């Protein structure tokens, strides 16, 4: 990997890690659904001029239904679930839960397209879910004890990410990645309109909340997608997906710096266990390759 590609990889992880910080700031005032409606709409409007510049608008029209499905299932629902989770858990905690996405992606690929799981992958799935089990015992910074709902919301989000990724691979492999990014964000925004109108906040959110959702849409979604697709083009999918390992690091870091969130031993243990499981489940590390000296 060239130095430029490495810098882009770290920048992407920093942006996606920061998304949990801005959701934690914006969700209490906007509510999870309205926040994500604005995030996806802003991202779509940011990406649309690029689609038009590269003369790819026709691809959005030709694949509108499929893009709507992947946008609603793979973006709108998981974004809303994670936004809901940040109402109750720290940004760092939510980013660690988000790291389970590759595990669900591998599991759904096995079920959907009979993509065989190696021994390392099966071991990784078990280890990854053990990490989630460890996280459940963290009180998530609350004095009210363990709350399973934000954990279930986080896992539901990563399950939807897995569905969206496999749906994209099966149905939209012929479509330009920039088109998928823009079309899926537009589909998510359109699908959330009736729900966001129903759940729109009665009180005008603060300037800080509006700033958070703007950064979420432009930087953490629009710019992040551009970096992601550049990495796929330059270093390939397998190396680009390694960003998953860095996102919790930045999620925890930003939360500690800007929100004064604490890092518990349960989060360290659970997060580390999840990352080991993800590395095995995605093939980044293979059990058979670990040999005694």
Order of alpha helices (4+ residues) and beta strands (2+ residues): alpha-alpha-alpha-alpha-alpha-alpha-alpha-alpha-alpha-alpha-alpha-alpha-alpha-alpha-alpha
